Amino acid sequence: MNKPLLEFKNLVTEFKTEGNILKAVNDVSFTLNKGETIGIVGESGSGKSVTSLSSMRLIPNPPGRISNGEIIFHQKDGSKVDLVQISEKEMRAFRGNELAMIFQEPMTSLNPVFTCGDQVMEAIMLHQNISKKGAKELTISLFEEVQLPDPERIFSTYPHQISGGQKQRVMIAMAMSCKPSILIADEPTTALDVTVQKTILELMKNLQKEHDMGILFITHDLGVIAELADKVIVMYKGKIVEQGTVWDIFNDPKHPYTKGLLACRPPLDKRYTFLPTVSDFMKTDKDGNNVANDVSVEEFTKDLVVSKEDRIKRMETLYKQEPLLQIKNLKTHFPIRNGFFGGISDYVKAVDDVTFDVYPGETLGLVGESGCGKTTTGRTILRLNEPTDGQMIYKGKNIADFDEKELREFRKEVQIIFQDPYSSLNPRMTVGNAIMEPMQVHGILENDELRKKRVEELLERVSLSADHFNRYPHEFSGGQRQRIGIARALAVNPKFIICDESVSALDVSVQAQVLNLLNELKDEFGLTYIFISHDLSVVKYMSDRMVVMQGGKIEELGEADQIYEAPKTEYTKRLIEAIPEGKKENIKANS
């Protein structure tokens, strides 16, 4: 594993902005060897993706350019090529042939108007002297290699007709089509369920073993890195702050930023009063320089653990009360029609006979894979989807029977925070007006002057600034937009909030901040939550009780810690086993 494949030497990639030059990658040096996996980890904006795009020469120019350094590729014949210096035409011979890339979002990487098979065939015929028939046979064999079910059927399907995990396998098949020496994977499992993520990681391990590739794996999640990588590079603000074997980084992290990334993941074997964040470890002086912080992750977190006695006491208090919401035999079915004007041939049973209660002040977690019915359950409670059957009793009244006036009053009390804050905010409306709009609809406060003051208070409360009132959604990061979504939900003084995958698209460090904020607001405003996610570790951390769903039905319901410690069903066991834990004791020291 010591034969160099790709060497980065003092790489600088910069972007010209209004009057400034931003060094997105600043003096980065490391070597990827044959058969080795290097994990590059860091938050959004750390420079990890720009590093990988630089190696593929995919930096848009303008505004970006590689201004310094070398990227040396070691060819099979022993010769070396500096990928920075060669022409675009020469680079095309390497791109796809020797260096292949899997992008974060397969849906945007695949062309929606071509079948999956045609797209992989195109990549093969572009780089190899092969007939159309031969390319088709090779594509189907690649689909078999990446374990796609029914490869011949997938060959003829369009991207929108297959699941996220299957789309990612098509992208891997395309990347592997020319047997590259190096595979670059840029956050390839971020949007996937933990069970699908596990199979993709196993697939990449097997392909690496078979083809002896080097892999650059980019992610914000150190737990995933622990499952796959030999070495870890930690990036912060364009620079490498720490690198070493997986064992070294997990066992004895030196840099405070690395400690913060390790500490902010929700632990599975204990419960904290709050999640540590990167800022807890990254102390800075008055000039903005990092100050050495010698505290270890174990030392910092030892006093955060919630005792079993405190958990039992909380449960006893919660479940003495009358339920705030009772869901009884809820069904939400969607019709399948034959053609545009055709009759109904069948139904998709998205929610199928679901029953549970939610108590005042409780966080009830809904967890399961994509398509299990958890989001439809949340949307049906709000009557964004109409129920097919069953009862939803809120404060003694059936939500399904509400007229328009009652439904409006109900939606003032029960709010939702959506998964993608960008698509749920109007891009043409300032964030201040977006937060103020529901207050106007529900007649909260007497005039817009008072409402504006309340919006500014809410922005401050979710750790933004009152000055942000007149800015637009595109001017904020993903984590900031999620905070705006939370402020908007709070604007109408709700009692109950449904959080629908509200942290799934965030970096682990930003995720920790948002989860802490949700818990603080819960105590401050006396809120009750339904917390929906496919990430069992996040649901377990947030929830008092947990509902595990599969195929529209409840697989398991109970106290969150008990379900994790002693799952009753095979499905729940599978979900738990698929979580990348990143525990030190599970990582073998690398030689």
Secondary structure, DSSP 4 states (H G I P E B T S, - for coil): --SEEEEEEEEEEEEEETTEEEEEEEEEEEEEETT-EEEEE--TTSSHHHHHHHHTT---TTTEEEEEEEEEEE-TTS-EEETTTS-HHHHHHHBTTTEEEE-S-HHHHS-TTS-HHHHHHHHHHHHS---HHHHHHHHHHHHHHTT-SSHHHHHT--GGGS-HHHHHHHHHHHHHTT--SEEEEESTTTTS-HHHHHHHHHHHHHHHHHHT-EEEEEES-HHHHHHH-SEEEEEETTEEEEEEEHHHHHHS--SHHHHHHHHTSPPSSS-BSS---HHHH--B-TTSPBPP----HHHHHTTTBPPHHHHHHHHHHHTTSPPSEEEEEEEEEEEEESSSS--EEEEEEEEEEEEEEE-TT-EEEEE-STTSSHHHHHHHHTTSS--SEEEEEETTEEGGG--HHHHHHHHHHEEEE-S-TTTTS-TTS-HHHHHHHHHHHTT-SSSHHHHHHHHHHHHHHTT--GGGGG--GGGS-HHHHHHHHHHHHHTT--SEEEEESTTTTS-HHHHHHHHHHHHHHHHHHT-EEEEEES-HHHHHHH-SEEEEEETTEEEEEEEHHHHHHS--SHHHHHHHHTS----GGGSPPP-
